[in-house]
């Protein structure tokens, strides 16, 4: 049962249509997209594991992971104070305070926020565009979610390296064209790609995005999974997308 949680100007409660979960979103801030749903499905999750979500935004990834397995313990870090406060209310809305903790802080200062080498899984849906590589948004909250305004992928990878145990997993999503950059950035941090899934809008289009699972302190060797196709040629959702959205 949902708690009675206050809403502020421009906010609404959205039904996630999964595990009776709901989320608070604001019309003036970045709202979660399909990418977060895809990443939450892709992430490897074991019962009782300790998880950290970096740049949590709305808190969507911790909530969806909690919906998959409510025995996890998840710390979530968000630099924008209003977003962190809103995510905390979403956690309370779903009575998940004993499983999910929201931390207002900068992932670049992760050593001052969370303990070293205590996490089995780190997730992140980072900004897709490097600084200056995308059209700016007039809303700072949206700009920071789309473009590397407050952190780079290297910052995210360094934070993941600090948090993870050996053999811990780092799952994230980025544009496919950044693959070589990702490999170059992670290898000095002892993070090796172990699973890779390319995301295509339709079967005839080149990969737009990539889902990546890296592991800390393991030897090289990548499992390339079958491509994830979003739409059939006739424009309908594929069965795989319906499965991810719990519609099958």
N, C-alpha and C positions, 0 to 999 in steps of 0.2 A: 504494500500500500504506500502511495506517495505521501510524503509529509506536506504540510502547508508551508510553503517557502515563499518569501516575498519576491515580487517581480518589480523591476524598475522601468523607467520610461524607455520604450522601444524594445522591451524584452518579450519573449514568448516561450512557452514550453512546447517542445516537439516530441512526438512519440517516435521512438526508434524502431518500433514494431519488431522488437527482439527482446526476449527475456523480461518483458514488462518494464523496460527501461525508458526513461525520459531524459531530456536534456534542455537546459535553458540556453537560448541564443538571443543575440541582440542584432537588430537591423543595422546598427552603426559599427559593428565589429565583424571580423572575419568569421564566417560560418563554415562548419565542416563540409567537406565534399566527398564524392565517391572514393577519392584516393585514401582517405582515412579508413573507410570501410574495407577496401581491398587490403590495406596493410594490416589491419586488425585480424583479418582472416588468414593472411599469409604467415604471421608471426607464430613461431613454435612456442607452445605453452604447455607446461607440465603442472600437475596439481601442487599447490602450496609454494610455487616458485616465487622468488622475489624479483619484481619488475620495476624498471624506471622508465618513464616516458618523458623525453626531453622536448621542450617547447610545446606543452600539451594543449595550449589554446583553449578550446571549449571543454577539454577533458574527454573528448569523444573516444580516443583510443583506450584509456584506462577503463571507461565504462563498458566498451564492447568486449575487452578482454575479461573483465569481471563477469559479463554476461555469459561468456564461454565457460568460465570456471571461477566460481565465487570463493575459492580457497586461496587465490593469489593475494600477495601483499604488494601494492603498487605505490611508489612515490612518483609524483608528477611535478615537473618544474616548468614555471611560466614566468617570463620577464615582465609582462604587462600586468600591473597590479589589478586593474579592473577585470581583466580576463581571468586571472587567478581567483579573484573573489567570486566571479560568476561560476567558474568551474567547481569551486568548493560548494556553492549552493546546489549545483547539479548533483554532486556526490551526496549531499545531505538529502536532496529530493528523493534519491533512490535508496536511502538507508544503507549506504555503502561506506560510512566513515571508518568502520573497523578494517576495511580492506584497501581503501584508496586515501592517500594523503596528498593534498595539493600544497606545493611550496612556491611562494613568490620569490623569485631569485633569478640570477643570470647563470646560464649553464656554463659560461666561460669561467665562473667562479665555483665550479662544482665541488672543488676540494673543501670549500667552506660550508657547503650545504649538506652533502650526503657522504656516507662512509665509503672507504676504498675497498674494491674487490669483494663486494658483498651481494652482487646482483647476478642472476642467471640469465636475465633478458633485459636488454635496453631497446626501446623503440623510439623512432623519431620520424615525423613527416616534415622534413626541413623545408625552408624556402627553396623553390626550384631554380630561381634565376640568381646569377652572381650580381653583385652590386653594380648598378648602372646598366644592366643587360635587359631590363624590362621597363615598360612604360610606368612611371610613378603613379601611385594612387593618391588622391587628395586626403585620404584617411590614413593616418599613421599606423593604426592597428592593422589595417589590411595590407599596407605597404610592407610591414615587417613580416607578415606571413607569406608574402609572395616573393620577396626579394631579400637577399642577404644584407639587410640593413644593420642588424644587431649582432649577427654571428655568421660565420662561414661554415661550409661543410667540414673543414679541418677542425674548427672549434667543436663541432658536434662529435666528430670521431675521437678527439682527445678526451672529451667528457665520457664517452662510452668506454674508452680504454681504462679510464680511472675507475669507473663503476663496476666493470665486469670481473667476475672470477675467471680463472683460466678455463677455457672451453665454454665460457659464456657466450651468448648470442646477441648480435647487434642487427636489428631488422629496421630497414628504412626504405623509402621510395624516392626516386629522383628521375629526371628526364634521362632517357636511354643514352643520349649523346654525351652524358657526363661519365660514362663507364670508365674510360681510361683515367680520368682525373680521380675518380673514386679509388681505383686500384693504387695509383701512385700515392695518394694521400694516406691510405690505410696501412699499407705494408710496413712502413717504419714504425707504426704503432702496434705491430703484432696482431693485426686484424686481417684475416684472409677470407675472401668470398667463398662460401661453401654452397649456397643455393642462389640461383638467379632465375627470375621469371620475367620475361618481356611482356609488356602490355600493349595490345593493338586495338585501335578503335573499331576496325572491321578487318576481316581476313585478308583483304588486298592492300591494306595500308601498312607502312613500315612501323616498327615499334615506336611508340611515343614515350612510354614510361618504363621503368624497371623496378621490380621488387627484388630487394637484395637481403640475404642473410649472411653476415660475416660471423666468424668465430675468433675468439682471442686465443693466441698461443697454440695454433694448430698448423699442420703442414698444408701446402697449397693443394688445390684440387677442387674443381667446381662442378656441381650437379646443375646442368641447365634443364630446367623444367619445361614442359609443354607451354606454348604461348597462351596467355590469357586474352581471349577475344571478347570485347565488350558487346558488340552488335553483330547480328547476322546480316547477310547481304540485303535482306528486305527491311532492315532497320529495327527489327525486334531485338529484345534482349536475349543473349545467349543463355543456354541452360546453366552454364558455369556462373554467370553473373547472378542468375536467379538463385542458385544455391548459396552464393556468398551473401545475398540479401535475405536468405531464409524464406524464399518464396516457392520452394519445391518441397 
